[in-house]
Amino acid sequence: MQHLSDAQFEAAVGDALDSIPPQLARAMDNVVVLIEQEPPAEDPQLLGVYDGTPLTERDGWWAAGALPDRITIFQGPLERMCSSVDELREEIAITVVHEIAHHFGIDDRQLHELGWG
């Protein structure tokens, strides 16, 4: 198990977001990335979750008053699964990319096929 302070974990998530290619980052629309300590009790191993309407499913009326999509990264399970800071940073980056892919309409099956499962 590897533990980071809240500020260090937030910085690692920021680094993962900064690693997204600029043209892809610019294509993200109305999405916020949050960090929570633990996932819901019914899914204690959940590393991250995307909650929103993927870009591929939005229609002309979507933006009329829509709240931002949310990507939530769960610090506790990520820390518990990693034995080094380098491994933790890598898993954070993988989780961030995985959840951003959902924002772009890529499902879990496709992500597993691409090696981002």
C-alpha positions as CSV (number, residue, x, y, z in Angstrom):
1,M,0.0,0.0,0.0
2,Q,1.2,3.5,-0.9
3,H,-0.2,6.7,0.6
4,L,0.0,10.2,-0.7
5,S,-1.2,13.3,1.0
6,D,-4.3,14.8,-0.5
7,A,-2.3,17.5,-2.2
8,Q,0.2,15.0,-3.7
9,F,-2.7,12.8,-4.9
10,E,-4.4,15.9,-6.5
11,A,-1.1,16.8,-8.2
12,A,-0.8,13.2,-9.6
13,V,-4.3,13.5,-11.0
14,G,-3.4,16.9,-12.5
15,D,-0.2,15.4,-14.0
16,A,-2.4,12.6,-15.6
17,L,-4.7,15.3,-17.0
18,D,-1.8,17.3,-18.3
19,S,-0.6,14.2,-20.2
20,I,-3.7,14.1,-22.3
21,P,-2.9,15.3,-25.9
22,P,-3.9,19.0,-26.3
23,Q,-6.4,18.3,-29.2
24,L,-8.1,15.7,-27.1
25,A,-8.2,17.9,-24.0
26,R,-9.7,20.7,-26.1
27,A,-12.4,18.3,-27.3
28,M,-13.6,17.6,-23.7
29,D,-16.8,19.4,-23.1
30,N,-18.4,20.4,-19.8
31,V,-16.7,17.8,-17.6
32,V,-15.1,18.2,-14.2
33,V,-12.7,15.8,-12.5
34,L,-13.1,15.2,-8.8
35,I,-11.3,13.2,-6.2
36,E,-13.0,11.4,-3.4
37,Q,-11.4,9.2,-0.7
38,E,-13.6,6.2,-1.1
39,P,-16.1,4.8,-3.7
40,P,-19.6,3.8,-2.8
41,A,-19.9,1.0,-0.3
42,E,-21.5,-1.4,-2.8
43,D,-18.3,-1.2,-5.0
44,P,-15.3,-0.8,-2.7
45,Q,-12.7,-1.7,-5.4
46,L,-13.9,1.0,-7.8
47,L,-11.0,3.2,-8.9
48,G,-12.9,5.8,-10.9
49,V,-16.3,6.5,-12.4
50,Y,-17.7,8.6,-15.2
51,D,-21.1,10.1,-14.6
52,G,-22.6,12.0,-17.5
53,T,-23.7,12.0,-21.1
54,P,-20.9,10.9,-23.5
55,L,-20.1,13.2,-26.3
56,T,-21.3,10.6,-28.8
57,E,-24.8,10.7,-27.2
58,R,-25.4,14.4,-26.9
59,D,-27.9,16.1,-29.1
60,G,-28.7,19.7,-29.9
61,W,-30.7,20.2,-26.7
62,W,-28.1,18.7,-24.3
63,A,-26.3,22.0,-23.5
64,A,-29.4,23.8,-22.5
65,G,-28.9,23.8,-18.8
66,A,-26.9,20.6,-18.5
67,L,-24.8,20.2,-15.4
68,P,-21.1,19.2,-16.0
69,D,-20.3,15.6,-16.5
70,R,-18.3,14.2,-13.5
71,I,-15.2,12.0,-13.5
72,T,-14.5,10.9,-9.9
73,I,-11.1,9.3,-9.0
74,F,-11.1,7.3,-5.7
75,Q,-7.9,7.7,-3.8
76,G,-8.3,4.9,-1.2
77,P,-8.6,1.9,-3.6
78,L,-5.8,3.2,-5.8
79,E,-3.5,3.6,-2.9
80,R,-4.3,0.2,-1.5
81,M,-3.6,-1.6,-4.8
82,C,-0.1,0.0,-5.3
83,S,3.2,-0.8,-3.6
84,S,5.2,2.2,-4.8
85,V,4.7,5.8,-5.7
86,D,5.6,5.1,-9.3
87,E,3.0,2.3,-9.6
88,L,0.4,4.6,-7.9
89,R,1.1,7.4,-10.4
90,E,0.8,5.0,-13.3
91,E,-2.5,3.6,-12.0
92,I,-3.8,7.1,-11.5
93,A,-3.0,8.0,-15.1
94,I,-4.6,4.8,-16.4
95,T,-7.7,5.5,-14.4
96,V,-8.0,9.1,-15.6
97,V,-7.5,8.0,-19.2
98,H,-10.1,5.2,-18.8
99,E,-12.7,7.6,-17.4
100,I,-12.0,10.3,-20.0
101,A,-12.5,7.6,-22.7
102,H,-16.0,7.1,-21.3
103,H,-16.6,10.8,-21.8
104,F,-15.8,10.3,-25.5
105,G,-18.2,7.3,-25.7
106,I,-15.7,4.5,-25.5
107,D,-17.2,1.6,-23.5
108,D,-15.4,-0.9,-21.2
109,R,-15.3,-3.6,-23.8
110,Q,-13.4,-1.3,-26.2
111,L,-11.1,-0.1,-23.5
112,H,-10.2,-3.7,-22.5
113,E,-9.5,-4.4,-26.2
114,L,-7.2,-1.4,-26.3
115,G,-5.4,-2.3,-23.1
116,W,-6.9,0.4,-20.9
117,G,-9.3,-1.9,-19.1
